[in-house]
Amino acid sequence: VSTTRQFGGTGLGLSICKQLVELWRGEIGVQSEGQGRGCHFWVTLPLRIPPPAASTSSPEVPCLPKAVAVVDALRDRETSLRELFLSFSSQVQLFRSAAEFASAEKEEFSLVVILPASDPALWSEMKDQLSSALESISSQVNVMGFAAMGDLQKAEDLFGFPMLPKPPTFAQVQAFLEALQGTPAPSAITAGISDPPPGLRRPRRVLLAEDIRLNQTVFLAMLRKWDIQADVAENGVEAVSKCSLQMYDAVFMDCHMPLLDGYEATRRIRQLEGYSTVPIIALTAATAEEDQESCRQCGMSHFLPKPVTLASLRSMLVEASLL
């Protein structure tokens, strides 16, 4: 279902996915978790396991957790969860409840992943048990969670750490970890440019206009690397409203949002007092020359292709004089 339309799309994408999966002799299905709580889409494909590489050694990536604790109150995805997080860690331990996690030895974990129970009425007890357990860990530990789409904001407000929509996927976890913990390799940093000391920089505040929660979480985590404060607008109407109330150093504008798209929102922001020269940076996966021209014609001053990486974002911050 498209999030850029008020009432969604026609479902054509699902039909295309079904045909593609069947061509690969696989299966695709969906399981609803109830009205307002989202759906669980799944795909199985008969793929061959590749032979082991000639060399099993790989360079250590400092940003990846060495040990992960998965607290899965749902108890229905143990195998897939273990395989998913083994892709990022040398050790994964599953716990079937917060109480079980609280009673275990926890000092070795650098990342804790929470999957709350489907019933929000059980969350308060789980939060209390988790809080007590996390306070007993002396080393630094990051916490993230997964919840049904309809419960994301409620879960984030109660637990107090970032929540991503379930089911967990490789791309979600990879993007989150890279943004939260990752530091790009020196070769990925723009040559000849170094960050000035934090004390010499004026605090920057930007607006992120983006309707996808996962993209918001990842983007905000990346901005925090450079101590840039950000507000979020979930549609074009909200973006125009926020700009009318406050001056921002820059606006990161998703081109396709509900209610009012990024193109029209940019036109209206340019008409606001003080915004004639403020950088408005297009965020879009459409990178053809005609797409970039559409961005320029509506008043956008810069163009940042999706998916956004630490290196590409840093280069854009420098280009827009935000670093």
TORVOTOR-862300 format. One record per residue (C-alpha): residue in one letter; x, y, z. Coordinates in pm, 1 decimal, decimal comma. Example, Ala and Ser with C-alpha at 12.3 -4.5 7.8 and 13.67 -1.06 7.14 Angstrom:
+---+----------+----------+----------+
| r |       c1 |       c2 |       c3 |
+---+----------+----------+----------+
| A |   1230,0 |   -450,0 |    780,0 |
| S |   1367,0 |   -106,0 |    714,0 |
+---+----------+----------+----------+
// end
This chain:
+---+----------+----------+----------+
| r |       c1 |       c2 |       c3 |
+---+----------+----------+----------+
| V |      0,0 |      0,0 |      0,0 |
| S |    143,3 |    336,2 |    -96,5 |
| T |    197,3 |    585,8 |    185,7 |
| T |    207,9 |    875,7 |    -57,8 |
| R |   -167,3 |    855,6 |   -122,5 |
| Q |   -435,5 |    932,3 |    131,3 |
| F |   -624,2 |    608,5 |     62,4 |
| G |   -336,5 |    387,5 |    -54,5 |
| G |   -274,8 |    234,7 |   -395,8 |
| T |   -437,3 |    -30,7 |   -611,6 |
| G |   -234,1 |   -327,7 |   -488,3 |
| L |    -62,9 |   -370,9 |   -824,7 |
| G |    274,3 |   -407,2 |   -651,8 |
| L |    150,7 |   -708,6 |   -457,0 |
| S |     34,2 |   -875,9 |   -776,8 |
| I |    374,0 |   -816,3 |   -936,9 |
| C |    551,1 |   -958,4 |   -630,7 |
| K |    331,0 |  -1269,4 |   -643,7 |
| Q |    414,9 |  -1330,7 |  -1009,6 |
| L |    787,8 |  -1279,6 |   -951,5 |
| V |    793,9 |  -1518,2 |   -655,2 |
| E |    602,9 |  -1784,5 |   -846,8 |
| L |    847,6 |  -1753,5 |  -1137,6 |
| W |   1118,8 |  -1843,0 |   -886,9 |
| R |    904,7 |  -2141,1 |   -777,4 |
| G |    850,8 |  -1988,4 |   -437,5 |
| E |    555,8 |  -1890,2 |   -221,0 |
| I |    429,8 |  -1558,4 |    -88,1 |
| G |    163,4 |  -1487,5 |    170,2 |
| V |     27,8 |  -1241,4 |    421,5 |
| Q |   -105,1 |  -1272,8 |    773,6 |
| S |   -308,6 |   -988,9 |    924,0 |
| E |   -243,8 |   -897,4 |   1285,9 |
| G |   -576,6 |   -718,8 |   1320,8 |
| Q |   -721,1 |   -385,9 |   1215,7 |
| G |   -479,4 |   -102,0 |   1282,0 |
| R |   -198,0 |   -339,5 |   1383,4 |
| G |    -45,6 |   -413,2 |   1042,0 |
| C |     25,3 |   -732,1 |    847,8 |
| H |    305,9 |   -985,6 |    829,1 |
| F |    413,2 |  -1055,0 |    469,3 |
| W |    635,1 |  -1355,5 |    405,7 |
| V |    821,1 |  -1505,6 |    109,7 |
| T |    994,9 |  -1842,3 |     70,4 |
| L |   1231,7 |  -1918,8 |   -218,2 |
| P |   1414,8 |  -2244,1 |   -306,2 |
| L |   1764,6 |  -2097,5 |   -310,3 |
| R |   2092,1 |  -2287,9 |   -310,1 |
| I |   2339,2 |  -2239,5 |    -24,8 |
| P |   2660,5 |  -2097,2 |   -174,7 |
| P |   2985,9 |  -2287,4 |   -116,2 |
| P |   3217,5 |  -2156,0 |    156,3 |
| A |   3448,4 |  -1877,3 |     48,6 |
| A |   3813,3 |  -1960,9 |     -4,2 |
| S |   3907,1 |  -1742,9 |    290,5 |
| T |   3686,6 |  -1738,9 |    597,7 |
| S |   3860,5 |  -1441,4 |    755,2 |
| S |   3697,4 |  -1102,0 |    723,0 |
| P |   3799,7 |   -761,8 |    854,5 |
| E |   3642,8 |   -674,0 |   1186,0 |
| V |   3381,6 |   -400,6 |   1161,0 |
| P |   3393,1 |   -202,3 |   1485,3 |
| C |   3036,3 |    -72,6 |   1457,5 |
| L |   2878,1 |   -419,0 |   1467,5 |
| P |   2778,6 |   -571,7 |   1802,5 |
| K |   2985,1 |   -865,1 |   1922,8 |
| A |   2697,8 |  -1012,0 |   2123,1 |
| V |   2323,2 |   -959,7 |   2087,5 |
| A |   2045,4 |  -1038,8 |   2333,6 |
| V |   1703,1 |  -1089,4 |   2173,2 |
| V |   1409,4 |  -1070,6 |   2414,5 |
| D |   1124,6 |  -1220,7 |   2211,6 |
| A |    797,2 |  -1220,3 |   2401,4 |
| L |    622,1 |  -1345,8 |   2086,2 |
| R |    817,8 |  -1675,4 |   2084,1 |
| D |    724,8 |  -1745,3 |   1724,1 |
| R |   1031,0 |  -1645,2 |   1520,5 |
| E |   1323,9 |  -1791,4 |   1712,3 |
| T |   1499,6 |  -1952,4 |   1416,5 |
| S |   1465,5 |  -1655,0 |   1181,0 |
| L |   1567,3 |  -1409,7 |   1453,3 |
| R |   1877,8 |  -1606,0 |   1541,0 |
| E |   1980,9 |  -1629,1 |   1174,3 |
| L |   1910,7 |  -1259,7 |   1118,2 |
| F |   2123,9 |  -1133,3 |   1404,4 |
| L |   2399,2 |  -1388,5 |   1342,9 |
| S |   2453,9 |  -1190,4 |   1022,3 |
| F |   2569,4 |   -899,1 |   1237,5 |
| S |   2714,2 |  -1064,2 |   1545,5 |
| S |   2935,3 |  -1352,3 |   1647,8 |
| Q |   2698,6 |  -1443,1 |   1929,0 |
| V |   2319,6 |  -1430,3 |   1965,4 |
| Q |   2124,3 |  -1537,4 |   2271,2 |
| L |   1746,7 |  -1560,5 |   2274,7 |
| F |   1534,7 |  -1492,3 |   2583,4 |
| R |   1165,7 |  -1577,7 |   2595,9 |
| S |   1077,2 |  -1305,6 |   2845,7 |
| A |   1214,8 |   -993,0 |   3009,0 |
| A |   1225,4 |  -1181,6 |   3339,5 |
| E |   1449,1 |  -1449,3 |   3187,1 |
| F |   1678,0 |  -1179,0 |   3047,8 |
| A |   1689,8 |  -1003,1 |   3386,5 |
| S |   1814,3 |  -1317,4 |   3558,9 |
| A |   2090,6 |  -1388,2 |   3303,2 |
| E |   2452,5 |  -1270,8 |   3285,0 |
| K |   2431,7 |   -956,1 |   3073,1 |
| E |   2771,6 |   -783,3 |   3074,0 |
| E |   2875,3 |   -937,1 |   2740,6 |
| F |   2590,5 |   -785,2 |   2537,7 |
| S |   2636,7 |   -463,4 |   2341,9 |
| L |   2293,4 |   -471,9 |   2177,5 |
| V |   1955,6 |   -571,7 |   2322,4 |
| V |   1663,5 |   -627,3 |   2083,6 |
| I |   1308,4 |   -630,3 |   2218,0 |
| L |    996,4 |   -781,2 |   2061,0 |
| P |    709,1 |   -693,8 |   2297,2 |
| A |    399,8 |   -908,1 |   2340,6 |
| S |    116,0 |   -847,9 |   2095,1 |
| D |   -105,3 |   -723,5 |   2379,6 |
| P |      1,5 |   -370,3 |   2486,1 |
| A |   -154,9 |   -434,0 |   2827,8 |
| L |    148,5 |   -652,0 |   2907,4 |
| W |    405,6 |   -389,9 |   2814,0 |
| S |    429,0 |   -201,9 |   3144,7 |
| E |    542,5 |   -512,2 |   3331,6 |
| M |    793,7 |   -592,2 |   3057,9 |
| K |    926,3 |   -234,2 |   3067,0 |
| D |    982,5 |   -247,7 |   3444,1 |
| Q |   1170,4 |   -578,5 |   3416,0 |
| L |   1382,5 |   -448,1 |   3128,5 |
| S |   1464,9 |   -120,6 |   3302,3 |
| S |   1588,0 |   -304,9 |   3608,4 |
| A |   1793,7 |   -544,4 |   3396,1 |
| L |   1952,0 |   -271,4 |   3182,2 |
| E |   2044,2 |    -60,8 |   3485,2 |
| S |   2252,6 |   -350,4 |   3614,7 |
| I |   2475,8 |   -348,9 |   3303,8 |
| S |   2787,5 |   -144,0 |   3369,7 |
| S |   2906,0 |   -126,7 |   3007,3 |
| Q |   2740,7 |     74,1 |   2729,6 |
| V |   2454,1 |   -111,0 |   2563,0 |
| N |   2223,8 |     -6,7 |   2279,1 |
| V |   1856,8 |   -104,7 |   2277,2 |
| M |   1615,9 |   -130,7 |   1987,1 |
| G |   1281,3 |   -299,4 |   1933,2 |
| F |   1021,8 |   -413,0 |   1683,6 |
| A |    645,4 |   -364,4 |   1707,9 |
| A |    339,3 |   -379,4 |   1485,2 |
| M |    302,5 |    -76,3 |   1259,8 |
| G |     -6,3 |     45,6 |   1444,8 |
| D |    169,1 |     21,3 |   1782,9 |
| L |    503,7 |    184,0 |   1694,4 |
| Q |    447,1 |    524,5 |   1854,5 |
| K |    282,3 |    376,4 |   2163,2 |
| A |    567,6 |    128,4 |   2209,7 |
| E |    834,9 |    392,8 |   2154,4 |
| D |    674,3 |    628,5 |   2406,5 |
| L |    643,9 |    358,0 |   2671,7 |
| F |    976,5 |    177,8 |   2635,7 |
| G |   1179,8 |    489,6 |   2556,2 |
| F |   1400,1 |    350,9 |   2277,8 |
| P |   1369,0 |    331,8 |   1895,7 |
| M |   1107,6 |     92,8 |   1757,7 |
| L |   1104,0 |    -34,4 |   1399,5 |
| P |    809,8 |   -200,2 |   1222,3 |
| K |    803,3 |   -578,8 |   1239,8 |
| P |    873,2 |   -831,0 |   1105,1 |
| P |   1247,8 |   -765,7 |   1148,3 |
| T |   1442,0 |   -758,5 |    822,8 |
| F |   1811,2 |   -759,7 |    735,8 |
| A |   1786,7 |   -417,0 |    569,9 |
| Q |   1618,3 |   -262,0 |    876,1 |
| V |   1879,5 |   -388,4 |   1119,3 |
| Q |   2170,8 |   -302,4 |    890,4 |
| A |   2052,6 |     54,7 |    835,3 |
| F |   1981,6 |    107,1 |   1203,7 |
| L |   2318,6 |    -25,7 |   1321,4 |
| E |   2514,0 |    171,2 |   1062,5 |
| A |   2338,3 |    491,3 |   1165,2 |
| L |   2345,7 |    433,8 |   1540,7 |
| Q |   2692,6 |    289,4 |   1586,9 |
| G |   2875,2 |    302,4 |   1256,5 |
| T |   3164,7 |    524,1 |   1162,5 |
| P |   3243,7 |    524,1 |    789,6 |
| A |   3587,6 |    405,9 |    689,1 |
| P |   3835,7 |    686,8 |    618,7 |
| S |   3816,8 |    614,5 |    246,1 |
| A |   3442,9 |    684,4 |    256,7 |
| I |   3494,8 |   1034,0 |    394,3 |
| T |   3529,3 |   1314,4 |    146,4 |
| A |   3901,3 |   1364,5 |     89,6 |
| G |   4056,6 |   1683,7 |    222,9 |
| I |   3763,8 |   1779,2 |    448,7 |
| S |   3769,8 |   1742,9 |    825,2 |
| D |   3504,3 |   1824,3 |   1083,5 |
| P |   3579,7 |   2134,3 |   1290,9 |
| P |   3581,9 |   2093,3 |   1669,5 |
| P |   3225,4 |   2089,6 |   1810,9 |
| G |   3294,7 |   2397,3 |   2022,5 |
| L |   3364,4 |   2607,1 |   1710,2 |
| R |   3035,6 |   2522,6 |   1539,9 |
| R |   2710,4 |   2706,1 |   1588,0 |
| P |   2434,9 |   2459,0 |   1679,0 |
| R |   2242,7 |   2365,5 |   1365,9 |
| R |   1872,9 |   2283,3 |   1352,0 |
| V |   1711,1 |   2125,9 |   1046,9 |
| L |   1370,6 |   1996,3 |    947,8 |
| L |   1327,8 |   1643,0 |    813,8 |
| A |   1011,6 |   1601,9 |    607,7 |
| E |    969,1 |   1224,0 |    576,6 |
| D |    664,2 |   1001,3 |    622,6 |
| I |    834,6 |    662,4 |    667,9 |
| R |    917,0 |    594,7 |   1034,1 |
| L |   1216,2 |    370,1 |    960,4 |
| N |   1369,4 |    639,7 |    740,0 |
| Q |   1310,5 |    896,9 |   1015,1 |
| T |   1484,6 |    681,0 |   1276,7 |
| V |   1788,4 |    612,9 |   1059,9 |
| F |   1821,6 |    971,8 |    934,0 |
| L |   1795,1 |   1127,3 |   1280,8 |
| A |   2053,5 |    883,3 |   1416,3 |
| M |   2295,0 |    985,8 |   1141,2 |
| L |   2240,3 |   1357,5 |   1208,3 |
| R |   2322,0 |   1305,7 |   1575,7 |
| K |   2672,3 |   1201,5 |   1472,1 |
| W |   2738,7 |   1567,7 |   1391,7 |
| D |   2531,5 |   1708,6 |   1680,4 |
| I |   2268,5 |   1844,8 |   1442,6 |
| Q |   1926,5 |   1891,2 |   1599,0 |
| A |   1624,5 |   1799,2 |   1389,6 |
| D |   1248,1 |   1825,3 |   1392,9 |
| V |   1031,3 |   1585,3 |   1193,5 |
| A |    733,4 |   1654,6 |    968,3 |
| E |    539,0 |   1350,2 |    848,8 |
| N |    379,2 |   1518,3 |    545,8 |
| G |    410,7 |   1829,6 |    332,7 |
| V |    138,8 |   2022,9 |    515,6 |
| E |    317,1 |   1972,2 |    847,0 |
| A |    649,3 |   2074,8 |    689,6 |
| V |    508,3 |   2408,2 |    569,9 |
| S |    347,8 |   2467,5 |    908,9 |
| K |    670,7 |   2403,1 |   1102,1 |
| C |    870,6 |   2630,8 |    871,8 |
| S |    614,2 |   2909,0 |    919,5 |
| L |    671,3 |   2892,8 |   1295,9 |
| Q |   1051,3 |   2855,3 |   1307,6 |
| M |   1358,5 |   2927,4 |   1100,9 |
| Y |   1563,0 |   2618,0 |   1012,2 |
| D |   1917,9 |   2606,8 |    880,8 |
| A |   1805,5 |   2356,0 |    617,7 |
| V |   1509,4 |   2139,8 |    517,6 |
| F |   1549,0 |   1777,1 |    406,4 |
| M |   1243,8 |   1718,8 |    188,3 |
| D |   1110,1 |   1380,0 |     80,9 |
| C |    952,5 |   1426,4 |   -260,1 |
| H |    662,1 |   1184,0 |   -211,6 |
| M |    450,9 |   1229,6 |    100,3 |
| P |     79,3 |   1212,7 |    181,5 |
| L |   -153,4 |   1517,0 |    187,9 |
| L |    101,7 |   1743,6 |     18,4 |
| D |    405,8 |   1622,7 |   -175,6 |
| G |    755,8 |   1761,5 |   -135,7 |
| Y |    741,6 |   1963,2 |   -457,9 |
| E |    440,2 |   2171,9 |   -358,6 |
| A |    558,8 |   2196,0 |      1,3 |
| T |    886,7 |   2343,0 |   -123,9 |
| R |    704,8 |   2602,9 |   -336,3 |
| R |    506,5 |   2716,6 |    -32,9 |
| I |    809,7 |   2724,1 |    197,6 |
| R |   1000,7 |   2940,5 |    -52,1 |
| Q |    721,8 |   3199,1 |    -18,2 |
| L |    771,8 |   3222,8 |    359,4 |
| E |    973,4 |   3512,9 |    496,4 |
| G |   1341,6 |   3425,8 |    533,6 |
| Y |   1327,6 |   3101,7 |    333,7 |
| S |   1428,1 |   3228,5 |     -9,1 |
| T |   1788,7 |   3107,7 |     30,4 |
| V |   1762,7 |   2835,6 |    296,7 |
| P |   1889,1 |   2501,0 |    159,3 |
| I |   1600,1 |   2268,2 |     76,2 |
| I |   1745,7 |   1925,5 |      2,2 |
| A |   1548,9 |   1674,9 |   -204,0 |
| L |   1530,8 |   1316,8 |    -73,2 |
| T |   1426,5 |   1069,6 |   -341,1 |
| A |   1521,0 |    739,9 |   -501,5 |
| A |   1436,9 |    883,7 |   -845,3 |
| T |   1776,1 |    998,8 |   -973,8 |
| A |   1717,3 |   1058,9 |  -1345,0 |
| E |   1808,0 |   1400,0 |  -1484,8 |
| E |   1441,0 |   1489,6 |  -1536,5 |
| D |   1370,1 |   1408,1 |  -1171,2 |
| Q |   1649,6 |   1639,2 |  -1057,5 |
| E |   1518,4 |   1909,1 |  -1289,8 |
| S |   1170,9 |   1877,4 |  -1131,8 |
| C |   1332,8 |   1932,4 |   -793,3 |
| R |   1514,1 |   2242,9 |   -912,6 |
| Q |   1206,0 |   2390,2 |  -1076,9 |
| C |   1002,3 |   2376,1 |   -756,2 |
| G |   1277,2 |   2550,0 |   -558,4 |
| M |   1487,2 |   2270,7 |   -410,4 |
| S |   1851,9 |   2371,5 |   -396,2 |
| H |   2023,4 |   2034,7 |   -342,0 |
| F |   1963,7 |   1670,8 |   -430,7 |
| L |   2040,3 |   1373,0 |   -200,9 |
| P |   1959,7 |   1030,7 |   -352,3 |
| K |   1811,9 |    751,2 |   -142,6 |
| P |   1924,4 |    532,8 |     21,9 |
| V |   2117,3 |    790,4 |    223,5 |
| T |   2451,1 |    678,6 |    368,8 |
| L |   2675,1 |    838,7 |    629,1 |
| A |   2924,0 |    934,6 |    359,0 |
| S |   2666,1 |   1086,3 |    122,2 |
| L |   2492,9 |   1273,1 |    405,5 |
| R |   2821,5 |   1415,0 |    531,2 |
| S |   2911,2 |   1535,6 |    182,9 |
| M |   2572,2 |   1704,6 |    154,4 |
| L |   2606,8 |   1869,6 |    496,4 |
| V |   2939,0 |   2015,4 |    383,9 |
| E |   2791,9 |   2126,6 |     49,9 |
| A |   2500,0 |   2298,3 |    228,5 |
| S |   2740,2 |   2468,4 |    475,2 |
| L |   2597,6 |   2279,6 |    770,6 |
| L |   2942,0 |   2145,3 |    868,6 |
+---+----------+----------+----------+
// end
